[in-house]
Each structure stands twice: as C-alpha cells, then as structure tokens.
Amino acid sequence: TIRTMESLTQSVASAIQSSDYARLSAIFSSQWQSLGQGEQRTLASHFIKTAIASPSFFPDAFRSPQIMTVITTTLNHLPPTVENAADNTLRQKIFDFKLNDEEDYSTAARMLAGLRMEENDEGSVYYMPPIERCDVFVKVAECYLEEDLTVEAEGAVTKAGTIIEATGISISAENEVKDERTVTLMLRYKSTYARVLDANRKFLPAAMKYHDLSTAYLHTDAIDADDLLSMLGRAVTCAILSPNSAQRQRVLGLVSISSASSTMKHIFLQ
C-alpha cells in the first residue's frame, strides 16, 4: 500500500508537470477506487497542493472537463486541513476563471461558497476576519443574481447579513472609522439585498433599501451620480408597485423629496 501511494503521488506530480489530463483522470477514477478513505484524502490533498504550486498547470487546466471532474473529486475528499489552505486558493482561482473567462456565474458562486472559513481560531489556516467572510457571501449572492437564481442569492445575502449583525460592521455609526473597503462592501451588500427583495416582489422593503442606497453619497464619493439616480428610480418603481398603506405613502414621500434633491444635485454637477 505504501508503495502504491508513493507511485501514485509521483504519477500525480509528473502528470501535473506535463499537463497530462488523461493520466490524472485515470488516477482519480479507476485507480482512485482501490484506495482507502485516508489514502484518498492524502492523494486529493497532494494533487491540490502540487497543482497550485505549479507555475503552468492553471488556468489552462480549468478548460478541461477531465480536470474539472478531478478537481470536484478531490475537493470532496479532503482531510480536515490542507497545507496553506491550498483548497481555498484553488476555489478562488476557479471562481476568478469562471467569472472572468467563462461568465459562468452559478458555477463560480458554488465554488466560492465552498470555501472553508474559520470564524474563531485565528491560528487556523482557514481563519477569515468578519469583513472577508461577509465579502465572500456578497460575491456569491451577486453571482447568483446574474443568473436570476434568487433563492440561492437570498441564502447567501442572509449569511452576509448575519455576519454584519453579529459583528456590527457599519458605515453610519457615529465616530466610526469609515475605511473605503468597508463602505464599498456595505453598499454592495445593501444593493444585493435590495435586488433580492425586488426579485421576490417584496416591493416596499426593496424601495426602502434602494432609497437608502440613493443617499450613499453621504458616505463615499466612489459612486457615480448616474448610479445614485438609478437607485432612486428603482426606489420609486418599487414604492409604486407596493400595496397601498400608510408606510407606502411615507416611503413615496421620502423618495419624492430625495428625487427632487438628487435631480438638482445631478444638474448642478453637470
């Protein structure tokens, strides 16, 4: 068994070096089945670490259906820890490739959603501070929305909201240092949340979120004036579509005041 594992690890390393996709596919299908669970985990970890360390294997290998099958197999059979969190590095690389090269948003989202994220143990290779974990879930939600997968998007944005609520991440608290990264993340979260509410026909809360976003210039100058007006327009649309109620009238009043103010500001900036 030891000789078999040594032979397989050498074969994996050699196949990665030569980009021999067929050989890797054979190892992680027919030969893979003869291994015990512990050996499978060891070999899966070895493949990921070696592939990540290779200067030439990725991103070309992502275009191979054979290698994507191997990657799926190995990511599903890992030990509790992979050195330097190489599995997370691989997921991030696949996310970037699927997003930027193939525009396959749902696959990109699923790959990123599988990141191992440790919340408490700062000594863990998988530890991520709250703002980074929140960013992951917002990215996942954004990708799902690109393909109108609102149920999946809602699940991801809800997880981001849970982190925000638990850790008090904010852009409006008094005396808080509003670094640009936090501001941008919070605006992306609010935008994604508003779009999920809108898609689920929860028009009144969506109108309130869009209106909140239309006042983002109070926190940052990184958003274009046209984008702010666009958010305000969505707030108006959602408010009109919401059921008649006293709260709807209040929201329409707020939106009307903001609309007049923003239009004047927009004209002035021209």
Order of alpha helices (4+ residues) and beta strands (2+ residues): alpha-alpha-alpha-alpha-alpha-alpha-alpha-alpha-alpha-alpha-alpha-alpha
